Amino acid sequence: LAPTVYEDMRQELKILLAKARKVSVVVDDYMQNSSRLHRRISQWFMRVGLEHRSEVFVGPFMLDMLIGERVVVEVDGPSHFYRDTNTRTASSLLKNLLLRAMGFHVKHLPYQEWQQCGTAVKRTMYCSAFWKDVIAASRESKSSELHPRLPELVDILDVVSSWQVG
């Protein structure tokens, strides 16, 4: 662009450009909180048509990805497991338990499984498999609309204590 192009623009165009620059910064900052693994998986989900929202807050929890209104995908990096094991941490298990009690369909995507998907074909197949859960959740939601039932009332302390015992 010639140096005078900006100066010659109408004021409303300058305002529009200024707003567009701010939006761009916000969008860039939005995914900065996500891990590189999360961002990569999010891109693959979009490639297979699984539109989702990232970093959605529900109560005290931040959900890695939310597909529709009820399918939660948790990207489980190394911090979700005890060191040198494949055993999930207590906080990861508790979050899963509470989200399920809230009516969410929770799916986990462990980093160990993602690392085994070394090719584009394997990653596409792996991410496409999540459609099965989205469709099942959709059917279950439609079924509950036809046959509404009262939600089960649960005391959180009872849930936690029974979970620790079992």
C-alpha positions in Angstrom: 0.0 0.0 0.0 1.1 3.5 -0.7 1.9 5.5 2.4 -1.1 7.8 1.9 -3.7 5.1 1.4 -4.5 4.9 5.1 -4.7 8.7 5.6 -7.1 8.9 2.6 -9.5 6.3 4.0 -12.9 7.3 5.3 -13.2 7.4 9.0 -15.6 4.4 9.3 -13.1 2.2 7.4 -10.3 3.2 9.8 -12.6 2.3 12.8 -13.4 -1.0 11.1 -9.7 -1.8 10.7 -9.0 -0.9 14.3 -11.8 -3.2 15.5 -10.5 -6.0 13.3 -7.1 -5.7 14.8 -8.5 -6.0 18.3 -10.5 -9.1 17.4 -7.4 -10.7 16.0 -5.5 -10.2 19.2 -8.3 -11.6 21.3 -8.6 -14.7 19.1 -4.9 -15.3 19.3 -4.9 -14.9 23.1 -7.9 -17.2 23.4 -6.0 -20.4 22.5 -2.8 -19.3 24.2 -4.0 -20.9 27.4 -4.4 -24.3 25.7 -1.5 -26.7 25.5 0.1 -27.3 22.1 -1.4 -30.8 22.2 -4.8 -29.4 22.8 -4.5 -26.9 20.0 -3.3 -29.6 17.6 -6.2 -32.0 18.5 -8.7 -29.1 18.2 -7.5 -28.5 14.6 -7.9 -32.2 13.8 -11.4 -32.3 15.3 -12.3 -29.4 13.0 -10.9 -31.3 10.0 -13.3 -34.2 10.7 -16.3 -31.8 11.2 -16.4 -31.9 15.0 -17.2 -28.3 15.7 -16.5 -27.5 19.4 -15.8 -24.8 21.9 -12.5 -24.9 23.7 -11.9 -23.9 27.3 -15.5 -23.7 28.4 -16.1 -22.9 32.1 -18.7 -25.0 33.9 -18.9 -24.2 37.6 -15.4 -24.7 39.0 -14.2 -26.6 35.9 -12.6 -25.6 32.7 -13.6 -28.1 30.0 -11.0 -28.7 27.3 -13.5 -29.1 24.5 -17.3 -29.1 24.5 -19.1 -30.6 21.5 -22.7 -29.5 21.4 -24.2 -29.1 24.9 -23.3 -32.4 26.5 -20.2 -34.1 25.1 -17.0 -33.1 26.9 -13.6 -34.1 25.5 -10.8 -33.9 28.0 -7.3 -33.8 26.5 -5.3 -35.7 29.1 -1.7 -34.6 29.1 1.0 -35.9 31.5 -0.4 -33.8 34.4 -3.6 -35.9 34.4 -1.6 -39.0 35.4 0.6 -40.0 38.3 4.3 -39.8 37.3 5.6 -42.8 35.3 2.2 -44.5 35.3 -1.0 -44.7 33.2 -3.1 -44.1 36.4 -5.2 -40.9 36.4 -4.8 -38.5 39.3 -7.5 -38.2 42.0 -8.4 -34.7 40.8 -8.8 -36.0 37.2 -11.0 -38.8 38.4 -13.1 -36.6 40.6 -13.7 -34.1 37.8 -14.8 -36.9 35.5 -17.2 -38.2 38.2 -18.7 -34.8 38.9 -19.2 -33.9 35.2 -20.9 -37.2 34.6 -23.2 -36.5 37.6 -24.0 -33.2 36.0 -25.2 -35.0 32.9 -22.2 -34.6 30.6 -20.9 -37.4 28.4 -17.1 -37.3 29.2 -14.6 -38.7 26.8 -10.9 -38.7 27.5 -8.1 -38.3 24.9 -4.9 -39.5 26.6 -1.7 -38.1 25.2 -0.3 -41.6 25.0 -2.9 -42.6 22.5 -2.5 -39.5 20.5 1.3 -40.1 20.3 0.6 -43.5 18.7 -1.3 -41.7 15.8 1.8 -40.9 13.8 0.2 -40.4 10.4 -2.5 -38.1 9.1 -4.7 -41.1 8.3 -4.4 -42.4 11.9 -5.2 -39.0 13.4 -8.2 -38.6 11.1 -9.5 -42.1 12.0 -8.9 -41.5 15.7 -10.7 -38.1 15.7 -13.6 -39.4 13.5 -14.3 -42.1 16.2 -15.5 -39.3 18.5 -18.6 -38.9 16.2 -20.0 -42.1 17.7 -20.2 -40.4 21.1 -21.6 -37.2 19.7 -24.4 -39.2 17.9 -25.1 -41.3 20.9 -25.4 -38.2 23.2 -27.7 -36.6 20.6 -30.0 -39.7 20.5 -30.0 -39.9 24.3 -30.9 -36.2 24.5 -33.8 -36.6 22.1 -35.0 -39.7 24.0 -35.0 -37.8 27.3 -37.0 -35.0 25.7 -39.7 -37.5 24.7 -39.6 -39.1 28.1 -38.6 -36.5 30.6 -37.6 -37.6 34.0 -36.6 -35.7 37.1 -32.9 -35.3 37.7 -31.5 -37.4 40.5 -30.7 -35.4 43.5 -27.2 -36.2 44.8 -25.4 -35.0 47.8 -21.8 -34.3 46.7 -20.4 -35.7 49.9 -22.2 -39.0 49.4 -20.8 -39.2 45.9 -17.3 -38.5 46.9 -17.4 -40.8 49.9 -18.9 -43.7 47.9 -16.4 -43.1 45.2 -13.5 -43.3 47.7 -14.8 -46.5 49.2 -15.5 -48.2 45.8 
